[in-house]
Amino acid sequence: MSLPSESSSPTTSTIKRHVTAPEDRVPVSQKLGYGLGTFMDMWGHWLYPTIAFQIFGLYLHVPQWLIGVAVILNRVFDAISDPLFGWLSDNTRSRLGRRRPYMLVGCLLAGLGLPFLLAVTPGWTPTNYFWFMIVSSALYLPIVSCFNMPYQSLGNELTPDYHERTSVFSFKNAVQKVPELGLFFFGNFFSMAVWVGADNGTVLGCLKRLLTTTDAWRTAPAGTNPNTLLGAQVYLALCGLIMIVAGLACTALVRERYYAKIVASKQTKISIKETLWQTLQCRPFRIQLTMQLAYNIGLSMVGTLGLAATFYYVCGGNKSEGNWWNFWMGLSGMILGFLGIPVFAFIARRLGKLHAMRCVLGSAILVFIGTWWLYTPRIIWLQVFASGTIAFIGAGFWMIVGSIGADVMDYDELENGRRREGSFSACGSWINKVGMALGAGVSFFILDWVGFDSTVALQSAHTVFMIRFLLAAIPIVGLVLAITALARFPLTQEKMAEIRQQLEARRGKV
């Protein structure tokens, strides 16, 4: 099949008003149910870099470079488990479908296993903590893959409509703002007054105080030392319970649209080697992966470097105050992230997904230029807007890239005659994780390189300057590379309309 050139990108004048057919619309209950699966992804995968920095780094004083190695290496385990579960779900045939059986088992095990990521005690050597991080990740991440790969695959099957796909992923990203807030609240939770003087024998009493008094929720007074590790362990246990409930609800509410009409009756099974090779031969998919990798490497450094800038520049080394502001930054991200979804969804519907993505990436460059002035001890609350605007453009990126991914899979079906969402989701998810792990992991090496010392409150002027500079510069480089990749992406709205007509002529409507 010939692909359109870059010049065939959609414009305002060439895109006709699109009306989604009633049979292509996904019920709101399914859209919200699908969004609930983001609790598994956010807390099962992306809570870990925060755990690594705040608990293993700042509290247990594991060297930053060791943490960086651990964060990067845990993607090795995903390199095995993601393709495996993507392939298994593509080839499974059951009464419940091919995705939901894995989602059911995965959400139960992932929720139960989350607290064990912090099953450590003070007094271990840095080497022992390092090996615990490696082993616990090796055991836990395949469990998350058991849910996440079928879940990511299912989002691409909910509708064949070009714009309804954007709507599905807009709901997903809206719901995702809730577990994202949980990432920011993590540090605030274990810094609260209730954990001052707490130990394993008083955990139930601490939980009772949290349920019955407001004083327990206040930040620990200056000069006190809350039991950070215990608070973090309790937080993961609570998050694990929420993950189970959200995962079960997601599994119950979603439906597998393509399974009965195409997969179960017509599609033959395929070997894991062959399916992964064919997936990587898809040119639009390779371009999409390049864009995502460039975006992720740069922006995933924001978590660690941004937290370091908040703690040691804006708040002058006061970690309790930094965690308090970090929570408000998360709340700002939740609110502005919500607002970013309808804004970029409107642009995508009016101008097409590719133009909307250009708006996202261009706006992101301006945001990161602005972080130099938004992170400042002179006006502390400005950093709240930095986090909020980053979340604003991030919501647009992930909504549009998910919708684009579903288009890529239609293109592949036309080329190869199979629905292989699991393989595409596995490869795409792993590339995303590689980018985020490299960004998050390298950020720990950067902290070590610029002279960061976790045992002191006041960092050197050189260290602070480099953290601020790299917080802005590295994401901008990644965004420029992402824009370059996007310029080569060929699947316009007109092209997708042609592909759908050809697919329905070949195998009927779904």
C-alpha positions as CSV (number, residue, x, y, z in Angstrom):
1,M,0.0,0.0,0.0
2,S,1.3,3.4,-0.9
3,L,1.4,6.0,1.9
4,P,0.5,9.6,1.6
5,S,3.2,12.2,1.6
6,E,3.8,14.7,4.3
7,S,2.1,17.3,2.2
8,S,-1.2,15.4,2.4
9,S,-1.6,16.3,6.1
10,P,-5.1,17.5,6.9
11,T,-6.0,21.2,6.9
12,T,-9.1,23.1,7.9
13,S,-10.2,23.3,4.3
14,T,-9.8,19.7,3.4
15,I,-11.5,18.0,6.5
16,K,-15.2,17.7,6.1
17,R,-17.5,17.7,9.2
18,H,-17.4,14.2,10.6
19,V,-20.5,12.6,12.1
20,T,-20.0,9.4,14.2
21,A,-22.5,6.7,13.4
22,P,-24.7,5.6,16.3
23,E,-23.4,2.0,16.1
24,D,-19.8,3.3,16.4
25,R,-20.4,5.2,19.6
26,V,-19.0,3.7,22.8
27,P,-21.4,4.0,25.8
28,V,-20.2,6.3,28.5
29,S,-20.2,3.5,31.1
30,Q,-17.6,1.6,28.9
31,K,-15.5,4.8,28.5
32,L,-15.5,5.4,32.2
33,G,-14.9,1.7,32.9
34,Y,-12.0,1.7,30.5
35,G,-10.6,4.7,32.3
36,L,-10.6,2.9,35.6
37,G,-7.8,0.7,34.3
38,T,-5.4,3.6,34.5
39,F,-5.2,3.0,38.3
40,M,-3.2,-0.1,37.5
41,D,-0.9,1.5,35.1
42,M,-0.2,4.7,37.1
43,W,0.4,3.0,40.5
44,G,1.7,-0.3,39.2
45,H,4.4,1.3,37.0
46,W,4.8,5.1,37.5
47,L,4.7,5.3,41.3
48,Y,8.0,3.5,41.5
49,P,10.4,6.3,40.5
50,T,8.9,8.4,43.3
51,I,9.3,5.5,45.7
52,A,12.9,5.1,44.5
53,F,13.8,8.8,45.0
54,Q,12.0,9.6,48.2
55,I,12.3,6.3,50.1
56,F,15.4,4.5,48.9
57,G,17.3,7.7,48.0
58,L,16.3,10.5,50.5
59,Y,15.3,8.3,53.5
60,L,17.4,5.2,53.2
61,H,20.3,7.0,51.5
62,V,21.0,4.6,48.7
63,P,23.4,6.3,46.2
64,Q,21.6,8.0,43.4
65,W,23.5,6.1,40.7
66,L,22.5,2.8,42.2
67,I,18.9,3.9,42.1
68,G,19.3,4.9,38.5
69,V,20.6,1.5,37.6
70,A,17.7,-0.2,39.4
71,V,15.1,2.0,37.6
72,I,16.6,1.3,34.2
73,L,17.1,-2.4,34.8
74,N,13.4,-3.0,35.7
75,R,12.6,-2.3,32.1
76,V,14.5,-5.5,31.2
77,F,11.8,-7.5,33.0
78,D,9.1,-5.6,31.0
79,A,11.0,-6.5,27.8
80,I,10.0,-10.1,28.5
81,S,6.6,-9.9,30.2
82,D,5.0,-7.2,27.9
83,P,5.5,-9.0,24.6
84,L,4.5,-12.3,26.3
85,F,1.2,-11.1,27.7
86,G,0.5,-9.1,24.5
87,W,1.0,-12.2,22.4
88,L,-1.0,-14.5,24.8
89,S,-4.0,-12.2,24.8
90,D,-3.9,-11.9,21.0
91,N,-4.0,-15.7,20.8
92,T,-6.4,-16.6,23.7
93,R,-9.9,-17.9,22.9
94,S,-12.3,-18.1,25.9
95,R,-15.9,-17.5,27.0
96,L,-14.8,-14.2,28.5
97,G,-12.9,-13.1,25.4
98,R,-9.2,-12.9,24.9
99,R,-8.4,-9.8,27.1
100,R,-10.6,-9.9,30.1
101,P,-9.4,-13.2,31.7
102,Y,-5.8,-11.7,32.0
103,M,-7.2,-8.4,33.3
104,L,-9.1,-10.2,36.0
105,V,-6.2,-12.2,37.3
106,G,-3.7,-9.3,36.8
107,C,-5.6,-6.7,38.8
108,L,-6.0,-9.0,41.8
109,L,-2.3,-10.0,42.0
110,A,-1.0,-6.5,41.2
111,G,-3.1,-4.9,43.9
112,L,-2.1,-7.5,46.5
113,G,1.6,-7.3,45.5
114,L,2.1,-3.5,45.5
115,P,2.9,-3.2,49.2
116,F,5.8,-5.7,48.9
117,L,7.8,-3.2,46.8
118,L,8.6,-1.6,50.2
119,A,9.0,-4.7,52.3
120,V,12.3,-3.5,53.7
121,T,13.6,-2.3,57.1
122,P,16.1,0.4,58.1
123,G,19.6,-0.7,58.7
124,W,20.3,-2.6,55.5
125,T,23.4,-1.8,53.4
126,P,22.9,0.2,50.2
127,T,23.9,-3.0,48.2
128,N,21.1,-5.0,50.0
129,Y,18.5,-2.3,49.2
130,F,19.7,-2.2,45.6
131,W,19.3,-6.0,45.1
132,F,15.9,-5.8,46.8
133,M,14.8,-3.2,44.3
134,I,16.0,-5.5,41.4
135,V,14.4,-8.7,42.7
136,S,11.1,-7.1,43.8
137,S,10.7,-5.4,40.4
138,A,11.5,-8.7,38.6
139,L,8.7,-10.4,40.5
140,Y,6.1,-7.6,40.4
141,L,6.3,-6.0,36.9
142,P,5.2,-9.2,35.0
143,I,2.1,-9.2,37.2
144,V,1.3,-5.7,36.1
145,S,1.9,-6.7,32.5
146,C,-0.7,-9.5,32.9
147,F,-3.3,-6.8,33.4
148,N,-1.8,-3.9,31.4
149,M,-1.1,-5.5,28.1
150,P,-4.6,-6.9,27.5
151,Y,-6.0,-3.6,28.9
152,Q,-4.0,-1.4,26.5
153,S,-4.9,-3.7,23.6
154,L,-8.6,-3.4,24.5
155,G,-8.7,0.3,24.2
156,N,-7.8,0.0,20.5
157,E,-10.8,-2.3,19.9
158,L,-13.6,-0.3,21.4
159,T,-14.7,1.5,18.2
160,P,-13.7,1.7,14.5
161,D,-14.5,5.4,14.3
162,Y,-11.7,7.9,13.7
163,H,-13.0,10.6,16.1
164,E,-14.8,8.3,18.6
165,R,-11.4,6.8,19.3
166,T,-10.2,10.2,20.5
167,S,-13.3,10.4,22.7
168,V,-12.5,7.0,24.3
169,F,-9.0,8.1,25.1
170,S,-10.2,11.5,26.3
171,F,-12.3,9.7,28.9
172,K,-9.4,7.5,29.8
173,N,-7.1,10.4,30.4
174,A,-9.7,12.3,32.4
175,V,-10.1,9.4,34.8
176,Q,-6.3,9.0,34.9
177,K,-6.0,12.4,36.6
178,V,-7.2,10.8,39.8
179,P,-4.4,8.2,40.2
180,E,-2.0,10.8,38.9
181,L,-2.9,12.9,41.9
182,G,-2.1,9.9,44.0
183,L,1.5,10.0,42.7
184,F,1.9,13.5,44.0
185,F,0.1,12.8,47.3
186,F,2.5,10.0,48.1
187,G,5.2,12.3,49.6
188,N,2.6,14.3,51.5
189,F,1.1,11.2,53.1
190,F,4.2,9.9,54.7
191,S,5.3,13.4,55.9
192,M,2.1,13.8,58.0
193,A,2.1,14.3,61.7
194,V,0.4,11.0,62.3
195,W,3.7,9.1,61.5
196,V,5.8,10.9,64.1
197,G,6.8,8.3,66.6
198,A,4.8,5.6,64.8
199,D,6.0,2.0,64.5
200,N,4.5,-1.4,63.3
201,G,2.7,-1.8,66.6
202,T,0.8,1.4,66.3
203,V,-0.3,1.2,62.6
204,L,-3.9,0.5,63.4
205,G,-4.0,3.4,65.8
206,C,-2.6,5.7,63.2
207,L,-5.2,4.6,60.6
208,K,-7.9,5.2,63.2
209,R,-6.6,8.7,63.8
210,L,-6.6,9.4,60.1
211,L,-10.2,8.4,59.9
212,T,-11.3,10.3,63.0
213,T,-9.2,13.5,63.4
214,T,-8.0,16.2,61.1
215,D,-4.8,16.9,63.1
216,A,-3.4,13.6,61.9
217,W,-3.4,14.9,58.3
218,R,-1.3,17.9,59.0
219,T,2.3,18.1,57.9
220,A,4.8,16.9,60.6
221,P,6.0,19.9,62.7
222,A,9.5,21.2,61.9
223,G,12.2,19.4,63.9
224,T,10.2,16.1,64.1
225,N,11.0,12.9,62.2
226,P,8.0,11.0,60.9
227,N,8.4,7.3,60.2
228,T,8.6,7.9,56.5
229,L,9.1,4.2,55.6
230,L,6.0,3.1,57.6
231,G,3.8,5.8,56.1
232,A,4.9,4.8,52.6
233,Q,4.2,1.1,53.3
234,V,0.7,2.0,54.5
235,Y,0.1,4.2,51.5
236,L,1.0,1.3,49.1
237,A,-1.3,-1.0,50.9
238,L,-4.2,1.4,50.5
239,C,-3.3,2.0,46.9
240,G,-3.3,-1.8,46.3
241,L,-6.8,-2.2,47.6
242,I,-8.0,0.7,45.3
243,M,-6.2,-1.0,42.4
244,I,-8.2,-4.2,42.9
245,V,-11.5,-2.5,43.0
246,A,-10.8,-0.3,40.0
247,G,-9.4,-3.3,38.0
248,L,-12.4,-5.5,38.7
249,A,-14.8,-2.6,37.7
250,C,-12.8,-2.1,34.5
251,T,-12.9,-5.8,33.6
252,A,-16.7,-5.9,34.2
253,L,-17.7,-2.8,32.3
254,V,-15.6,-3.1,29.0
255,R,-16.5,-5.2,26.0
256,E,-14.4,-6.8,23.3
257,R,-16.0,-5.5,20.1
258,Y,-13.8,-7.3,17.6
259,Y,-13.6,-10.7,19.3
260,A,-16.8,-12.6,18.3
261,K,-17.1,-11.2,14.8
262,I,-13.4,-11.4,13.6
263,V,-11.0,-13.0,16.0
264,A,-12.8,-16.0,17.4
265,S,-14.3,-17.2,14.1
266,K,-11.8,-16.1,11.5
267,Q,-8.4,-15.3,12.8
268,T,-5.7,-18.0,13.1
269,K,-3.1,-18.0,15.9
270,I,0.4,-16.8,15.2
271,S,3.8,-17.4,16.8
272,I,5.3,-14.8,19.1
273,K,8.4,-14.4,17.0
274,E,6.4,-13.9,13.8
275,T,3.9,-11.4,15.3
276,L,6.5,-9.2,16.9
277,W,8.6,-9.1,13.6
278,Q,5.5,-8.2,11.6
279,T,4.6,-5.5,14.1
280,L,8.0,-3.8,13.9
281,Q,7.8,-3.9,10.1
282,C,4.9,-1.4,10.2
283,R,6.3,1.9,9.1
284,P,3.6,4.2,10.7
285,F,4.1,2.3,14.0
286,R,7.9,2.8,13.9
287,I,7.3,6.6,13.4
288,Q,4.8,6.6,16.3
289,L,7.3,4.8,18.5
290,T,10.1,7.2,17.7
291,M,7.9,10.2,18.6
292,Q,6.8,8.6,21.9
293,L,10.4,7.6,22.8
294,A,11.7,11.1,22.2
295,Y,8.8,12.6,24.3
296,N,9.1,10.2,27.1
297,I,12.9,10.4,27.7
298,G,12.7,14.1,28.1
299,L,9.5,14.5,30.1
300,S,10.1,11.5,32.5
301,M,13.1,13.4,33.9
302,V,10.6,16.1,35.2
303,G,9.5,13.9,38.1
304,T,12.9,13.5,39.8
305,L,14.6,16.8,38.6
306,G,11.4,18.8,39.3
307,L,11.1,17.3,42.8
308,A,14.7,18.1,43.5
309,A,14.2,21.7,42.2
310,T,11.2,22.0,44.5
311,F,12.9,20.6,47.6
312,Y,16.4,22.1,47.3
313,Y,15.8,25.3,45.3
314,V,12.3,26.6,45.8
315,C,11.9,25.3,49.4
316,G,15.5,25.7,50.5
317,G,16.0,22.0,51.6
318,N,12.8,21.7,53.6
319,K,11.4,18.3,52.4
320,S,8.2,18.5,54.4
321,E,7.4,21.9,52.9
322,G,8.4,20.5,49.5
323,N,6.1,17.5,49.8
324,W,3.3,19.9,50.8
325,W,3.8,22.0,47.7
326,N,4.3,18.8,45.6
327,F,0.7,17.8,46.5
328,W,-0.7,21.1,45.4
329,M,1.3,20.8,42.2
330,G,-0.4,17.4,41.7
331,L,-3.8,19.0,42.3
332,S,-3.0,21.7,39.8
333,G,-1.9,19.0,37.3
334,M,-5.2,17.2,37.9
335,I,-7.3,20.3,37.3
336,L,-5.4,21.7,34.3
337,G,-5.0,18.2,32.9
338,F,-8.8,17.9,32.9
339,L,-9.0,21.2,31.0
340,G,-6.3,20.0,28.5
341,I,-8.5,17.1,27.4
342,P,-11.4,19.0,25.9
343,V,-9.1,21.7,24.4
344,F,-7.0,19.3,22.4
345,A,-10.0,17.0,21.6
346,F,-11.7,20.1,20.0
347,I,-8.5,20.9,18.0
348,A,-8.2,17.2,16.9
349,R,-11.9,17.2,15.7
350,R,-11.6,20.5,13.9
351,L,-8.1,20.2,12.4
352,G,-7.2,16.5,12.7
353,K,-5.1,14.5,15.1
354,L,-1.8,15.4,13.5
355,H,-2.3,19.1,13.7
356,A,-3.5,18.7,17.3
357,M,-0.4,16.8,18.2
358,R,1.8,19.6,16.6
359,C,-0.1,22.0,18.9
360,V,0.7,19.8,21.9
361,L,4.4,19.5,21.2
362,G,4.9,23.2,20.3
363,S,3.1,24.3,23.5
364,A,5.2,21.9,25.5
365,I,8.4,23.6,24.4
366,L,7.1,27.0,25.6
367,V,6.1,25.4,28.9
368,F,9.6,24.1,29.6
369,I,11.2,27.3,28.6
370,G,8.9,28.9,31.3
371,T,10.0,26.5,34.0
372,W,13.2,28.6,34.5
373,W,11.0,31.4,35.9
374,L,8.2,29.3,37.4
375,Y,10.5,27.4,39.8
376,T,11.6,30.3,42.1
377,P,11.9,30.7,45.9
378,R,10.8,34.4,45.5
379,I,7.3,33.4,44.5
380,I,6.9,29.8,45.7
381,W,3.4,29.2,44.4
382,L,4.4,29.7,40.7
383,Q,5.7,26.2,40.6
384,V,2.1,25.0,40.9
385,F,1.5,26.5,37.4
386,A,4.6,24.7,36.1
387,S,3.2,21.4,37.1
388,G,-0.3,22.3,35.9
389,T,0.8,23.4,32.4
390,I,2.9,20.3,32.0
391,A,-0.1,18.2,32.8
392,F,-2.2,20.3,30.4
393,I,-0.1,19.4,27.4
394,G,0.6,15.8,28.7
395,A,-3.2,15.1,28.7
396,G,-3.4,16.2,25.1
397,F,-0.3,14.1,24.1
398,W,-1.5,10.8,25.6
399,M,-5.1,11.2,24.4
400,I,-4.0,11.8,20.8
401,V,-1.2,9.2,20.7
402,G,-3.6,6.6,22.0
403,S,-6.1,7.4,19.3
404,I,-3.3,7.5,16.6
405,G,-2.2,4.0,17.8
406,A,-5.7,2.6,17.1
407,D,-5.4,4.0,13.5
408,V,-2.1,2.3,13.1
409,M,-3.6,-1.1,14.0
410,D,-6.3,-0.6,11.3
411,Y,-3.6,0.1,8.8
412,D,-1.8,-3.1,9.9
413,E,-5.0,-5.2,9.6
414,L,-5.4,-4.0,6.0
415,E,-1.8,-5.0,5.2
416,N,-1.6,-8.3,7.1
417,G,-5.2,-9.5,7.6
418,R,-5.0,-9.9,11.4
419,R,-6.1,-7.9,14.5
420,R,-2.9,-7.8,16.6
421,E,-3.6,-5.2,19.2
422,G,-1.7,-7.2,21.9
423,S,1.5,-7.1,19.9
424,F,1.3,-3.4,19.1
425,S,0.4,-2.6,22.7
426,A,3.3,-4.6,24.0
427,C,5.8,-3.0,21.7
428,G,4.4,0.4,22.2
429,S,4.2,0.0,26.0
430,W,7.7,-1.3,26.2
431,I,9.1,1.6,24.2
432,N,7.1,4.0,26.4
433,K,8.6,2.4,29.5
434,V,12.1,2.4,28.1
435,G,11.8,6.1,27.4
436,M,10.4,6.8,30.8
437,A,12.9,4.5,32.6
438,L,15.8,6.0,30.7
439,G,14.6,9.5,31.6
440,A,13.9,8.6,35.2
441,G,17.0,6.5,35.6
442,V,19.4,9.0,33.9
443,S,18.0,11.7,36.1
444,F,19.5,9.9,39.1
445,F,22.8,9.7,37.3
446,I,22.5,13.5,36.5
447,L,21.9,14.2,40.2
448,D,25.1,12.3,41.1
449,W,27.0,14.0,38.2
450,V,26.0,17.6,39.3
451,G,27.1,16.9,42.9
452,F,23.7,16.3,44.6
453,D,24.1,15.1,48.2
454,S,20.9,13.5,49.8
455,T,22.4,13.9,53.3
456,V,22.4,17.7,53.3
457,A,19.6,20.2,53.1
458,L,21.5,23.0,51.2
459,Q,23.0,22.0,47.9
460,S,25.8,23.9,46.2
461,A,25.0,26.8,43.8
462,H,26.4,24.8,40.9
463,T,24.2,21.8,41.7
464,V,21.0,23.9,42.0
465,F,21.8,25.7,38.7
466,M,22.4,22.5,36.8
467,I,19.2,20.9,38.1
468,R,17.2,24.0,37.0
469,F,18.9,24.2,33.6
470,L,18.6,20.5,32.8
471,L,15.0,20.4,34.0
472,A,14.2,22.7,31.1
473,A,16.8,21.8,28.4
474,I,16.5,18.0,28.3
475,P,12.7,17.9,27.7
476,I,13.0,20.6,25.0
477,V,15.5,18.4,23.1
478,G,13.1,15.5,23.3
479,L,10.2,17.5,22.1
480,V,12.1,18.8,19.0
481,L,12.9,15.2,18.1
482,A,9.2,14.2,18.6
483,I,8.1,17.0,16.2
484,T,10.6,15.8,13.6
485,A,9.2,12.3,13.8
486,L,5.6,13.5,13.7
487,A,6.3,15.3,10.4
488,R,6.8,11.9,8.8
489,F,3.6,10.3,10.1
490,P,1.3,9.3,7.1
491,L,-2.1,8.4,8.5
492,T,-4.3,11.4,8.0
493,Q,-8.1,11.5,8.5
494,E,-8.7,11.0,4.8
495,K,-6.4,8.0,4.6
496,M,-8.1,6.4,7.6
497,A,-11.5,6.8,5.9
498,E,-10.1,4.9,2.9
499,I,-8.7,2.2,5.1
500,R,-11.9,1.7,6.9
501,Q,-13.9,1.4,3.7
502,Q,-11.5,-1.3,2.4
503,L,-11.6,-3.2,5.7
504,E,-15.4,-3.3,5.8
505,A,-15.5,-4.4,2.2
506,R,-13.2,-7.2,3.0
507,R,-14.6,-8.5,6.4
508,G,-17.7,-6.6,7.1
509,K,-18.6,-4.1,9.8
510,V,-17.9,-4.6,13.5
